[in-house]
Amino acid sequence: MQKTASQPKKILVVDDEPDVTELVSLRLRKEGYDVEVINNPLLIMGKAAEFRPDLFILDIMMPELDGVKICRMIRADKNLAEVPIVFLTARGATDDRIKGLESGADDYISKPFDAKELILRVGLLLKRASSGKQTEEPVLTVGAIVLDPSRHAVTVHDKNADLTATEFKLLHILMERKGRVQSRDMLLVNVWNYETDTETRTIDTHIRRLREKLGDQAGLLETIRGVGYRMNEA
């Protein structure tokens, strides 16, 4: 069913600790979101198919089925592949953050977390995921890559490329500004809406994932050492 503008965004929170899901769901509901929680990670895919969330919040360290595996399962599901995913986890080391982002997550927040920061990041991700759907924008083409903002679709050699919302936004900016170097700080501000002191390795991780999905067109996305990235003409 098509959502109307008046319908609240749906968020599915998955964590094996009931205290965490209770706290997170309470704060999100106060902001007007429609929230469902799961404490048994094995139920995630069935619940997701039924609830049709607009965003996932996942813990990583869960018994039987961890958050990284769940993230990959979501990204492999054609009906859920573009839904934003936020990891909310006690594993806050840089390597854990990179692993989480590489698995397909759009954001990563460490426990203990600040509720206001969580609400802000959730809002930004939902806004970004729905951006470009209200107005018609021109189709962009570089080499064999075609990006259609109005359909939120990307094809490479006429085959669909399943990008996350963050990957789509990143590619959109690079294609829209092809031939011009985009610094990491600029990308953080325009794609992630963060201040420039945010971890810039976030950019590199998403660029690596994006290149993998672009196949033989990945070479069009050039690394400018010490500065950022540029989408070149074919």
C-alpha positions as CSV (number, residue, x, y, z in Angstrom):
1,M,0.0,0.0,0.0
2,Q,1.3,3.5,-0.9
3,K,2.0,5.7,2.1
4,T,0.4,9.1,2.3
5,A,2.1,12.2,3.6
6,S,0.1,11.9,6.8
7,Q,1.1,8.4,7.7
8,P,4.0,8.1,10.2
9,K,7.2,6.5,9.1
10,K,7.7,2.9,10.3
11,I,10.8,1.9,12.3
12,L,11.7,-1.7,13.2
13,V,14.0,-2.0,16.2
14,V,15.8,-5.3,16.7
15,D,17.8,-6.0,19.9
16,D,17.9,-9.0,22.2
17,E,17.8,-6.7,25.3
18,P,14.2,-5.7,26.1
19,D,15.4,-2.7,28.1
20,V,17.1,-1.2,25.0
21,T,14.1,-1.8,22.7
22,E,11.8,-0.3,25.3
23,L,13.9,2.8,25.7
24,V,14.5,3.3,21.9
25,S,10.8,2.7,21.0
26,L,9.6,5.1,23.7
27,R,11.8,7.9,22.3
28,L,10.9,7.2,18.7
29,R,7.2,7.1,19.5
30,K,7.4,10.4,21.2
31,E,8.7,11.8,17.9
32,G,5.6,10.4,16.1
33,Y,7.1,7.3,14.5
34,D,5.2,4.0,14.2
35,V,7.6,1.6,16.0
36,E,7.7,-2.2,16.3
37,V,10.3,-4.1,18.3
38,I,11.8,-7.6,18.1
39,N,13.9,-9.2,20.8
40,N,14.3,-12.5,19.0
41,P,16.5,-11.8,15.9
42,L,15.3,-15.0,14.2
43,L,11.9,-13.4,13.6
44,I,13.3,-10.4,11.8
45,M,12.6,-11.2,8.1
46,G,9.0,-12.4,8.7
47,K,8.3,-9.3,10.8
48,A,9.9,-7.0,8.2
49,A,7.8,-8.5,5.4
50,E,4.7,-7.9,7.5
51,F,5.5,-4.5,8.9
52,R,7.2,-3.0,5.8
53,P,9.5,-0.6,7.8
54,D,10.9,2.6,6.5
55,L,14.1,2.2,8.6
56,F,15.8,-0.6,10.7
57,I,17.7,-0.1,13.9
58,L,19.8,-3.2,14.6
59,D,22.0,-4.4,17.4
60,I,25.1,-6.3,16.3
61,M,25.8,-8.7,19.2
62,M,22.8,-11.0,19.4
63,P,22.6,-14.7,19.9
64,E,22.0,-17.1,17.0
65,L,21.8,-14.4,14.4
66,D,23.9,-11.3,14.7
67,G,23.2,-7.8,13.3
68,V,25.8,-8.0,10.5
69,K,24.2,-11.2,9.1
70,I,20.7,-9.6,9.4
71,C,21.9,-6.5,7.5
72,R,23.2,-8.7,4.7
73,M,19.9,-10.5,4.6
74,I,18.0,-7.3,4.3
75,R,20.2,-6.0,1.5
76,A,19.7,-9.3,-0.4
77,D,15.9,-8.9,-0.2
78,K,14.6,-6.9,-3.2
79,N,11.7,-5.5,-1.2
80,L,13.9,-4.2,1.6
81,A,17.3,-3.5,-0.1
82,E,16.9,0.2,-0.1
83,V,15.6,0.6,3.4
84,P,18.0,2.6,5.6
85,I,19.8,0.6,8.4
86,V,21.2,2.0,11.6
87,F,23.4,-0.1,13.8
88,L,23.0,0.7,17.5
89,T,25.6,-1.3,19.3
90,A,28.1,-1.6,22.2
91,R,30.8,-2.5,19.7
92,G,32.2,1.0,19.0
93,A,35.8,0.3,17.8
94,T,36.7,1.7,14.4
95,D,37.2,-1.8,12.9
96,D,33.7,-2.8,14.1
97,R,32.3,0.4,12.6
98,I,33.9,-0.3,9.3
99,K,32.7,-3.9,9.3
100,G,29.2,-2.7,10.0
101,L,29.2,-0.2,7.2
102,E,30.7,-2.7,4.8
103,S,27.8,-5.1,5.5
104,G,25.4,-2.5,4.1
105,A,24.4,-0.3,7.0
106,D,23.9,3.4,6.5
107,D,24.9,4.6,9.9
108,Y,26.5,3.3,13.1
109,I,25.8,4.6,16.7
110,S,27.7,3.3,19.7
111,K,26.1,2.5,23.1
112,P,25.7,4.2,25.4
113,F,24.0,6.5,23.0
114,D,22.5,10.0,23.2
115,A,18.8,9.8,22.5
116,K,18.8,13.3,20.8
117,E,21.6,12.2,18.5
118,L,19.7,9.0,17.6
119,I,16.5,10.9,16.8
120,L,18.5,13.4,14.7
121,R,20.3,10.7,12.6
122,V,17.1,8.7,12.1
123,G,15.3,11.8,10.9
124,L,18.2,12.6,8.5
125,L,18.3,9.1,7.1
126,L,14.5,9.0,6.5
127,K,14.6,12.5,4.9
128,R,17.5,11.4,2.6
129,A,15.8,8.1,1.7
130,S,12.7,10.0,0.5
131,S,14.4,13.0,-1.1
132,G,14.1,13.3,-4.9
133,K,10.7,11.5,-4.9
134,Q,8.6,14.7,-4.9
135,T,10.1,16.5,-7.9
136,E,11.3,15.3,-11.3
137,E,15.0,15.5,-11.8
138,P,17.0,14.8,-14.9
139,V,18.3,11.3,-15.6
140,L,22.2,11.3,-15.3
141,T,24.4,9.2,-17.5
142,V,28.2,8.6,-17.1
143,G,29.6,5.8,-19.3
144,A,27.3,2.8,-18.9
145,I,25.9,4.1,-15.5
146,V,22.4,5.6,-15.7
147,L,20.9,7.2,-12.6
148,D,17.2,8.1,-12.5
149,P,16.4,10.2,-9.4
150,S,12.7,10.2,-9.9
151,R,12.6,6.4,-9.9
152,H,15.5,6.1,-7.4
153,A,17.0,3.6,-9.8
154,V,20.5,2.9,-11.1
155,T,21.5,0.7,-14.0
156,V,24.9,-0.4,-15.2
157,H,24.9,-1.8,-18.8
158,D,21.0,-1.8,-18.5
159,K,21.1,-4.1,-15.5
160,N,19.8,-2.9,-12.1
161,A,22.3,-2.0,-9.5
162,D,20.9,-2.5,-6.0
163,L,22.2,0.5,-4.0
164,T,21.4,1.5,-0.5
165,A,19.9,4.9,0.1
166,T,23.3,6.3,1.1
167,E,25.1,4.7,-1.8
168,F,22.5,6.2,-4.2
169,K,22.8,9.7,-2.7
170,L,26.6,9.4,-2.9
171,L,26.6,8.3,-6.5
172,H,24.0,11.0,-7.3
173,I,26.2,13.8,-6.1
174,L,29.3,12.4,-7.8
175,M,27.5,12.0,-11.1
176,E,25.8,15.4,-10.8
177,R,29.1,17.0,-10.3
178,K,31.1,14.9,-12.7
179,G,34.6,16.1,-13.6
180,R,34.8,18.0,-10.3
181,V,36.7,16.8,-7.2
182,Q,34.5,16.3,-4.2
183,S,36.3,16.4,-0.9
184,R,35.6,14.0,1.9
185,D,34.4,16.8,4.1
186,M,32.0,18.1,1.4
187,L,30.6,14.6,1.0
188,L,30.1,14.2,4.7
189,V,28.1,17.4,4.9
190,N,26.1,16.8,1.7
191,V,25.5,13.0,2.0
192,W,25.6,12.4,5.7
193,N,24.6,16.0,6.9
194,Y,27.3,15.7,9.6
195,E,29.9,18.1,10.8
196,T,33.4,17.8,9.2
197,D,34.9,16.2,12.3
198,T,33.0,13.0,11.7
199,E,35.0,9.9,10.8
200,T,36.0,10.3,7.2
201,R,36.7,6.5,6.8
202,T,32.9,6.3,6.5
203,I,33.2,7.8,3.0
204,D,36.0,5.4,2.0
205,T,33.9,2.4,3.1
206,H,30.9,3.5,1.1
207,I,33.0,4.3,-2.0
208,R,34.5,0.8,-1.9
209,R,31.0,-0.8,-1.7
210,L,29.8,1.5,-4.5
211,R,32.7,0.5,-6.8
212,E,31.9,-3.2,-6.2
213,K,28.3,-2.6,-7.4
214,L,29.4,-0.5,-10.5
215,G,31.4,-3.5,-11.9
216,D,33.5,-2.6,-14.9
217,Q,32.4,1.1,-14.6
218,A,34.1,1.4,-11.2
219,G,37.2,3.0,-12.8
220,L,35.1,6.1,-13.6
221,L,35.1,6.8,-9.9
222,E,38.6,8.2,-9.3
223,T,40.4,8.6,-5.9
224,I,42.1,11.9,-5.5
225,R,44.7,11.1,-2.8
226,G,44.5,13.3,0.3
227,V,41.4,15.1,-1.0
228,G,38.4,13.0,-2.0
229,Y,36.8,11.6,-5.1
230,R,35.8,12.5,-8.7
231,M,33.5,11.0,-11.2
232,N,35.2,11.2,-14.6
233,E,33.7,11.4,-18.1
234,A,33.7,8.0,-19.9
